[in-house]
Amino acid sequence: MFSHQTSLLPSFRLNIRAGYEVLLDFSIPPWFLDGVRAVLKEIPFAFVVVRPSEAVCALRAATRNEGTITDYTSYRELYADFAGDNAICDDTSEASVVAERIRKEVAAGSFIVESKSRAK
């Protein structure tokens, strides 16, 4: 896990235990979830991947000003790594609509990652 992510998680844990809603808003790939679970210990958390469709990703990569990727084929496996029950793929909604969807679904119990002690 990236060092800046690792250093932030213990303070998030304290704030969660104090009853605050905490939003960790940066890229955490799915393969880092075990590390997050280890730091947050017994605290379950929501993990939501918000992503555009693969076609939109490929178009954005091909039309960048710098670092253009004209053949997205080698990135398909990486894109697939971010699929699953915790993913929202939406090319058209405004950010506020997606945010409200996330809030409602988390409140209903979706996207929850159980702590290591609870997940068996």
Buried (B, 14 or more C-beta within 10 A) or exposed (E): BEEEBBEBBEEBBEEBEEEEEBEBEEEBEBEBBEBBBEBBEEBBBBBBBBBBEBEBBBEEBEEEEEEEBEEBEEBEEEBEEBEEEBBBEBEEEEEEEBEEBBEEBBEEEBBBBEBEEEEE
